[in-house]
Amino acid sequence: MTTSVEELRSIGARASQLLAEIGTVYRTRTRKQTQLDDRIKKVQERYGPEVESLQNQQNALVRQLVGLVLPHFDDLAAEGTKTIKLRSGELSLRLGPEALQIDNDEDVINQLRRRAVLKTFTKVTRTIDKVALKKRPELVSKLKGVTVVRSEKLHIKPTKLRGTEITLSTDNLTVTVPEGG
């Protein structure tokens, strides 16, 4: 099929018009994005320090709560549960997914090589495929320097904040126990 000269001129004119519109829209969008970014920056400058201060205050309160409750969690929780229900909310402990902690990748790679399962549990870059290795707990138990770890997470649900939950890992948690607590 051959396109006539007149049709080609029409297509060229329409393409030129579309390119011009694209340029106009692009410039307008860029200008508006810059205005938006400027406003966001001003709002962040205005409220950022206060929000950061409130976040620090919340973190301190959470550390105090954890320091107060965690050592006595089993005694405070309803029998047979991992949940403490209080008038102002509830706290619950839940186990997180299992993860592998590997002390020395090269040592474990050598152990896998000696067991003739290196390809199954390593990737092309010769890193350990922890997902595949986790599926073989009997092998993991025989490997030195590999530990199955499972973190416990504390879920804090203040009553006044329906649908809001603060979750933190209890591993390596630094807590502050308030005086008299």
C-alpha positions in Angstrom: 0.0 0.0 0.0 1.4 3.3 -1.0 0.6 6.5 0.9 -0.1 9.6 -1.2 1.9 12.7 -0.9 -1.1 14.6 0.5 -1.6 11.9 3.2 2.1 12.0 4.1 1.9 15.8 4.5 -1.2 15.4 6.7 0.6 12.7 8.9 3.6 15.0 9.1 1.5 18.0 10.2 -0.3 15.9 12.8 3.0 14.4 14.1 4.4 18.0 14.4 1.3 19.1 16.2 1.5 16.2 18.6 5.2 16.9 19.3 4.4 20.5 20.0 1.7 19.5 22.4 4.0 17.0 24.1 6.6 19.7 24.6 3.9 22.0 26.1 2.6 19.4 28.4 6.1 18.4 29.5 7.1 21.9 30.3 3.8 22.5 32.2 4.2 19.3 34.1 7.8 20.0 35.0 6.9 23.5 36.2 4.0 22.1 38.3 6.3 19.4 39.7 8.8 22.0 40.7 6.1 24.0 42.5 4.9 20.9 44.2 8.5 20.0 45.3 9.0 23.5 46.6 5.7 23.3 48.7 6.6 19.9 50.0 10.0 21.2 51.1 8.5 24.1 52.9 6.0 21.8 54.7 8.8 19.5 55.6 10.9 22.3 56.9 7.9 23.6 59.0 6.7 20.4 60.4 9.7 18.0 60.1 11.4 18.9 63.4 8.1 18.6 65.3 7.3 15.2 63.7 10.8 14.0 64.4 10.5 15.1 68.0 7.2 13.3 68.4 8.7 10.2 66.8 11.5 10.3 69.3 9.0 10.7 72.1 6.9 7.8 70.9 10.1 5.6 70.6 11.0 6.5 74.2 7.5 5.6 75.4 7.6 2.3 73.5 11.0 1.4 75.1 9.6 2.2 78.5 6.5 0.1 77.9 8.6 -2.8 76.6 11.0 -2.5 79.6 8.1 -2.6 82.0 6.0 -5.4 80.4 8.4 -7.8 78.6 10.1 -9.2 81.7 6.6 -10.1 83.1 4.8 -10.8 79.9 3.9 -14.4 80.6 2.5 -13.4 84.0 0.4 -10.5 82.6 -0.9 -12.4 79.5 -4.2 -14.3 79.7 -3.4 -18.0 80.4 -2.4 -19.9 77.3 -2.1 -16.8 75.1 0.6 -14.3 74.1 -1.7 -11.3 74.4 -2.1 -8.8 77.2 -5.4 -6.9 77.0 -5.5 -3.6 78.8 -8.1 -0.8 79.0 -6.0 1.4 76.7 -5.0 -1.3 74.2 -3.3 -4.6 73.8 0.1 -6.1 73.5 0.9 -9.4 71.8 4.0 -11.4 71.1 4.2 -13.3 67.8 7.0 -15.4 66.3 8.4 -14.1 63.1 9.5 -16.3 60.2 12.6 -18.5 60.6 15.8 -17.0 59.1 19.3 -18.4 58.7 22.2 -16.7 60.3 25.5 -17.6 58.7 28.8 -16.8 60.5 31.2 -17.4 57.5 29.9 -17.8 54.0 33.1 -19.4 52.6 33.3 -21.9 55.4 29.7 -23.0 54.8 30.2 -23.1 51.0 33.2 -25.5 51.6 31.0 -27.7 53.8 28.3 -27.8 51.1 30.9 -28.6 48.5 32.2 -31.6 50.6 28.6 -32.8 51.0 28.2 -32.7 47.2 25.2 -30.3 47.4 26.9 -27.0 46.6 24.9 -26.3 43.4 21.6 -26.9 45.2 22.3 -24.3 47.9 24.4 -21.6 46.1 23.6 -19.1 43.4 25.9 -18.3 40.4 27.7 -15.6 42.4 28.6 -18.3 45.0 26.4 -16.9 47.7 24.4 -19.2 49.9 20.8 -19.6 48.9 19.3 -19.3 52.3 15.7 -19.9 51.1 16.7 -23.3 49.6 18.9 -24.2 52.5 16.1 -23.4 55.0 14.0 -26.1 53.4 16.5 -28.7 54.5 16.7 -28.4 58.3 18.4 -31.8 58.6 21.3 -30.5 56.6 21.3 -27.1 58.3 21.7 -28.9 61.7 24.9 -30.5 60.5 26.5 -27.3 59.1 28.8 -25.5 61.5 28.3 -21.7 61.6 24.7 -21.8 60.4 22.0 -21.1 63.0 18.2 -21.0 62.5 17.0 -17.9 64.2 13.4 -16.8 64.8 12.7 -13.4 66.1 9.8 -12.5 68.3 7.8 -9.4 67.6 5.9 -7.3 70.0 2.7 -5.8 68.6 1.3 -2.7 70.3 -2.3 -1.7 69.5 -3.5 1.4 71.3 -7.3 1.4 71.6 -7.7 5.0 70.5 -5.9 4.3 67.2 -8.2 1.7 65.7 -6.5 -0.2 62.9 -3.0 1.1 64.0 -0.4 -1.3 65.2 3.2 -0.7 66.2 5.4 -3.7 65.6 9.0 -4.1 66.8 11.4 -7.0 67.1 12.3 -8.0 70.6 15.8 -9.0 69.4 18.5 -6.6 70.4 15.9 -4.4 72.0 17.2 -1.7 74.2 14.7 -0.9 76.8 14.4 1.7 79.6 12.6 0.5 82.7 11.0 3.5 84.4 11.8 4.1 88.1 9.4 2.2 90.3 8.4 -0.1 87.4 
